[in-house]
Amino acid sequence: MVAASGALRRVRPAAMPIAGEAVDQFARWLLVAVALDLLVTRFVVRLAIFVPEG
């Protein structure tokens, strides 16, 4: 939209807060997934190093 002064201003849609909450929730799930992946990967690597083959 163009304001009276001629400068552009951003218009936010009404659904923006809902989208922001969804992004926050998705970011939290990603953080949990990364943490679990790190823990599982460390566990598997340490197990593979210290458990004998035979």
NORMO-V315699 format. One record per pair of residues at least 6 apart in sequence whose C-alpha atoms are under 8 Angstrom apart, sorted by the first residue. I is the first residue (numbers start at 0). J is the second residue. If there is no record, write none. Layout:
I_J / I_J
This chain:
0_7 / 0_8 / 0_9 / 0_10 / 1_7 / 1_8 / 2_8
